[in-house]
Structures are given as C-alpha cells and as structure tokens.
C-alpha cells in the first residue's frame, strides 16, 4: 500500500489488477511483450518499496567513519538507487501504455478518444 499526499491509501495489488483488466479489454494480456514488461514493472515497484523502507528506516543522511574516527555525513546511497529505479519504472509504464495502445483489439485506436489510462 502507498500513502499519497492527502493520506489516501492506494492498494498496488488492486491497481495491478486494474491494469490487467485494461489489457484484457484490449486483448493484449497474453502478448509476450506486455507480460514481460508488466512483470518487470512489478519487480521495479517491489524494489522501490524496499528502498523506500530502507531510507525511511535509516534516514536520508548517513555517516561514514574514516581513518582516525573521523565521520562524514552523506545522503543515503539508496536514494540514488531509488531515483534510478523510479526513472526506469516510469519508462516501463510508458512502454506498457504503448504496447496496449499499439496492440489493442481491432488494430489501434477506435477513434472514440476514450483512453482508459486517463483516470489512472
């Protein structure tokens, strides 16, 4: 579960199920590229969740102790990994949307302008 700014909780499993339902409606849920990309996205979300827990637990700043006991303050190394994984996950979502849009039943947009991802 993820809490948003207004303390609204989002169930990621429920959202994943909604993505699968959209894919089923579009007839792409069995497509190799959709399946592998969606699985990759789920892994990225899991990684992000673990990194976020680590950062929240340890704090955003960590100290490293060097020779003679000198300590230096640094940003948590997991922050860089979190940011890179976030960028990758965002690109993966874009790819998922492109796959669904390109492979939807009937070959492309039906011209209705009804995009199921608008409310996502």
Buried (B, 14 or more C-beta within 10 A) or exposed (E): EEEEEEEEEEEEEEEBEBBEEBBEEBEBBEBEBBBEBBEBBBEBBEBBEBBEEBBEEEEEEBEEEEEEEEEEEEEBEBBEBBEEBBEBBEEBBEBBBEBBBBBBEEEEEEEEEEEBEEEE
